[in-house]
Amino acid sequence: MAKRLKIGIIGSGGIAGAHVRAYKQMEDVEVAAVADIIPGKAEEFIARHELAGAQGFDDHHRLLELDLDGVSVCTPNVSHGATSIDALQAGKHVLVEKPMSVTLEQAVEMVQAAKRADRMLSVAFQPRYDPNMQAVRDIVRSGQLGNVYYVQTGGGRRRGMPQGTFISKELAGAGALADIGCYSLDMVLNALGYPKPITVSATTSNHFGTNPKYHPQANRFEVEDFGMAMIRFERDLVVNFKIGWAMHMDTLGPTLFLGTDAGLKVTPSGSGAWDGGITSIALYHDIAGHQTESPIPVKQHQVNIFYEKIRDFVSAVQEGRPAPIPGSEIIRNQAIIDGILRSSALKREVDIVIPEL
Ligand SMILES: NC(=O)c1ccc[n+]([C@@H]2O[C@H](COP(=O)([O-])OP(=O)(O)OC[C@H]3O[C@@H](n4cnc5c(N)ncnc54)[C@H](O)[C@@H]3O)[C@@H](O)[C@H]2O)c1
């Protein structure tokens, strides 16, 4: 029987509820503590989720004094860095919600802290557990496409702009890029083995968020609702990426991988394939000189991808495995978002430099 883990949750808002529901399904996990910066909120969360014996705190430092195996960091983006670093320094393994951080500097410090503490830092990208996303990853990694030289990805919602902390520059760092763009980038970069980004030329805008016709908090909307970028990677790979919370359009098209031997088209069912919503996957290749399109069966599945991400973190802690979605890899995702924002502000191509870790 694997060790029964004691877990803490930092930040007891919306997504913390999803973490706790997953942990509560596991007999080998006890949610032993919850911390929220708003006095009384952690205790109310503990009562609502019937976490018998769990302790509530209004300061995560006090939670970290407990003998816990791991923590879920479920605070707004701006606190991901500091709370994760504190938890790692206190000897806890960390599952941090997406996006990894607000700045590249914070992401670097997080990875360095994990290394120093010899603890796991995993980033909570649940679409990785979607069977159809895994099919895309497996096909790209199989080598069937040859040398992949161009990728088009992203997606856009016709209307889908959140409110609250998500639209604050200080608390969220970025808008659509940080909220859904990070998933979309992870979808293709994970399939490609997280190649090293070199430069980016990008633009961002917020025509919808700042217009009271489209957003009820337009006067407080400080982030981008749309971003597009051309990202150059090592090995002459180019990624054409675009993401939007709002637009006057139904779709920004499929995700495409162009390789020297074959191409892969992933057609989204909704605003983008990044969340696992996939209608079809097709391989374009030549067979004995005949141009062929081969459909890859799309699975109708019941996998609870959120549960699977939490379970994988728990099992990795128990088994002493490396982080399932390591911060040392996702730092490239964060560096690209950082580069997109810099390029957009400067209106020119910028270098992406990730310091030695
Ligand atoms: N994986 C997903 O599907 C998913 C979905 C939604 C949100 N998220 C991510 O989860 C994070 C939280 O989002 P949310 O919607 O739950 O936000 P929320 O505002 O509902 O909850 C955040 C909570 O953290 C608390 N908090 C703030 N700073 C804190 C600190 N220093 N210490 C302890 N508590 C603190 C707040 O008081 C609040 O209760 C965001 O980073 C978001 O991107 C992920």
The ligand as an SDF file (V2000), in Angstrom:
LIG
                    3D

 44 48  0  0  0  0  0  0  0  0999 V2000
   -6.7030   24.3810  -14.4040 N   0  0  0  0  0  0  0  0  0  0  0  0
   -7.8520   24.9920  -14.6130 C   0  0  0  0  0  0  0  0  0  0  0  0
   -8.7470   24.4890  -15.2690 O   0  0  0  0  0  0  0  0  0  0  0  0
   -8.0760   26.3420  -13.9970 C   0  0  0  0  0  0  0  0  0  0  0  0
   -9.3650   26.8980  -14.0380 C   0  0  0  0  0  0  0  0  0  0  0  0
   -9.5690   28.1300  -13.4020 C   0  0  0  0  0  0  0  0  0  0  0  0
   -8.5100   28.7920  -12.7990 C   0  0  0  0  0  0  0  0  0  0  0  0
   -7.2590   28.2190  -12.8170 N   0  0  0  0  0  0  0  0  0  0  0  0
   -6.1220   28.9310  -12.2010 C   0  0  0  0  0  0  0  0  0  0  0  0
   -6.2720   28.8330  -10.7890 O   0  0  0  0  0  0  0  0  0  0  0  0
   -5.8050   30.0220  -10.1630 C   0  0  0  0  0  0  0  0  0  0  0  0
   -6.8800   30.5490   -9.2290 C   0  0  0  0  0  0  0  0  0  0  0  0
   -8.0350   30.8210   -9.9650 O   0  0  0  0  0  0  0  0  0  0  0  0
   -9.4800   30.8830   -9.2480 P   0  0  0  0  0  0  0  0  0  0  0  0
  -10.4670   31.0060  -10.3460 O   0  0  0  0  0  0  0  0  0  0  0  0
   -9.6150   29.7790   -8.2710 O   0  0  0  0  0  0  0  0  0  0  0  0
   -9.3520   32.2850   -8.4870 O   0  0  0  0  0  0  0  0  0  0  0  0
  -10.1510   32.7710   -7.2020 P   0  0  0  0  0  0  0  0  0  0  0  0
   -9.9770   34.2320   -7.1580 O   0  0  0  0  0  0  0  0  0  0  0  0
  -11.5300   32.1740   -7.1980 O   0  0  0  0  0  0  0  0  0  0  0  0
   -9.3610   32.1040   -5.9670 O   0  0  0  0  0  0  0  0  0  0  0  0
   -8.0970   32.4670   -5.5620 C   0  0  0  0  0  0  0  0  0  0  0  0
   -8.0480   32.4330   -4.0340 C   0  0  0  0  0  0  0  0  0  0  0  0
   -6.6930   32.6290   -3.6110 O   0  0  0  0  0  0  0  0  0  0  0  0
   -6.7190   33.4780   -2.4710 C   0  0  0  0  0  0  0  0  0  0  0  0
   -5.3870   34.0840   -2.3280 N   0  0  0  0  0  0  0  0  0  0  0  0
   -4.8550   35.1400   -2.9840 C   0  0  0  0  0  0  0  0  0  0  0  0
   -3.5650   35.3280   -2.6250 N   0  0  0  0  0  0  0  0  0  0  0  0
   -3.2820   34.3790   -1.6960 C   0  0  0  0  0  0  0  0  0  0  0  0
   -2.1380   34.0520   -0.9410 C   0  0  0  0  0  0  0  0  0  0  0  0
   -1.0000   34.7450   -1.0740 N   0  0  0  0  0  0  0  0  0  0  0  0
   -2.2060   33.0290   -0.0680 N   0  0  0  0  0  0  0  0  0  0  0  0
   -3.3490   32.3160    0.0830 C   0  0  0  0  0  0  0  0  0  0  0  0
   -4.4750   32.5790   -0.6210 N   0  0  0  0  0  0  0  0  0  0  0  0
   -4.4500   33.5920   -1.5020 C   0  0  0  0  0  0  0  0  0  0  0  0
   -7.8460   34.4470   -2.7430 C   0  0  0  0  0  0  0  0  0  0  0  0
   -8.3160   35.0640   -1.5550 O   0  0  0  0  0  0  0  0  0  0  0  0
   -8.8790   33.5180   -3.3750 C   0  0  0  0  0  0  0  0  0  0  0  0
   -9.7290   32.9460   -2.3920 O   0  0  0  0  0  0  0  0  0  0  0  0
   -5.4360   30.9860  -11.3010 C   0  0  0  0  0  0  0  0  0  0  0  0
   -4.0480   30.9880  -11.4600 O   0  0  0  0  0  0  0  0  0  0  0  0
   -6.0990   30.3970  -12.5240 C   0  0  0  0  0  0  0  0  0  0  0  0
   -5.3710   30.6370  -13.7120 O   0  0  0  0  0  0  0  0  0  0  0  0
   -7.0390   27.0260  -13.3800 C   0  0  0  0  0  0  0  0  0  0  0  0
  1  2  1  0
  2  3  2  0
  2  4  1  0
  4  5  1  0
  4 44  2  0
  5  6  2  0
  6  7  1  0
  7  8  2  0
  8  9  1  0
  8 44  1  0
  9 10  1  0
  9 42  1  0
 10 11  1  0
 11 12  1  0
 11 40  1  0
 12 13  1  0
 13 14  1  0
 14 15  2  0
 14 16  1  0
 14 17  1  0
 17 18  1  0
 18 19  2  0
 18 20  1  0
 18 21  1  0
 21 22  1  0
 22 23  1  0
 23 24  1  0
 23 38  1  0
 24 25  1  0
 25 26  1  0
 25 36  1  0
 26 27  1  0
 26 35  1  0
 27 28  2  0
 28 29  1  0
 29 30  1  0
 29 35  2  0
 30 31  1  0
 30 32  2  0
 32 33  1  0
 33 34  2  0
 34 35  1  0
 36 37  1  0
 36 38  1  0
 38 39  1  0
 40 41  1  0
 40 42  1  0
 42 43  1  0
M  CHG  2   8   1  16  -1
M  END
$$$$
